[in-house]
Amino acid sequence: MAANLDLHIGLTGGIGSGKSTVARLLVERGAALIDTDAIARSLALPGGAAIDALQAQFGPSAIDAAGGLDRAYMRELVFADTSAKARLEAILHPMIGAESTRQALAATGRPLVFDVPLLAESRHWRTRVDRVLVVDCVEATQIERVMQRSAWSREAVEAVIAQQARRDVRRAIADAVIFNEGLSLAQLAHEVGIWWDRWVPMEQSRRSSGAPPS
């Protein structure tokens, strides 16, 4: 069911954790999804709002033949040059934040789910959400899932994992953790439903009583 309330859920998890599936299950429950990865991708498509700044910062080699960001080139650059990640984020993050706000304001009357891969690393995002839901699994499972779905090498997946927050860091900021290890889709949906059915009524009750957010 959808609910007329301003519940903001921050959803995060490492690559290959199953976070995107959990996001879809929350949408099926009635949430509006703000997908920061999708926003970042749209900014870097041909004609995207970030393309001029990306080319100015990283040069023409960072732009592919179609006029969008060459993601493979940028991924290799970020892994090889620690400053490149900070420069990339300095361009994209303000734009992602502005578009997230625009989408959130347009999605009135429903709980909002902010899908933020780097939520654990960002104080800004943690102040924007009422609850943090972490999707977790062991690293070996992450590697296997990404290799199967994306045909990446093991080394490439491990490099991405090394760039992300450690599992214990993500779990430490969580209000709830879904351990997505060996779960069927039905079992995963059940886990999602537990927290949805707990948090939505809590927020409804808070709004009815006029209490401040917890």
Stockholm file with secondary structure:
# STOCKHOLM 1.0

chainA/1-214         MAANLDLHIGLTGGIGSGKSTVARLLVERGAALIDTDAIARSLALPGGAAIDALQAQFGPSAIDAAGGLDRAYMRELVFADTSAKARLEAILHPMIGAESTRQALAATGRPLVFDVPLLAESRHWRTRVDRVLVVDCVEATQIERVMQRSAWSREAVEAVIAQQARRDVRRAIADAVIFNEGLSLAQLAHEVGIWWDRWVPMEQSRRSSGAPPS
#=GR chainA/1-214 SS CCCSSCCEEEEEECTTSSHHHHHHHHHHHTCEEEEHHHHHHHHTSTTCTTHHHHHHHHCGGGBCTTSSBCHHHHHHHHHHCHHHHHHHHHHHHHHHHHHHHHHHHHSTTSCEEEECTTGGGCHHHHHHCSEEEEEECCHHHHHHHHHHHHCCCHHHHHHHHHHSCCHHHHHHTCSEEEECSSCCHHHHHHHHHHHHHHHHHHHHHHHHHTCCCC
#=GC SS_cons         CCCSSCCEEEEEECTTSSHHHHHHHHHHHTCEEEEHHHHHHHHTSTTCTTHHHHHHHHCGGGBCTTSSBCHHHHHHHHHHCHHHHHHHHHHHHHHHHHHHHHHHHHSTTSCEEEECTTGGGCHHHHHHCSEEEEEECCHHHHHHHHHHHHCCCHHHHHHHHHHSCCHHHHHHTCSEEEECSSCCHHHHHHHHHHHHHHHHHHHHHHHHHTCCCC
//
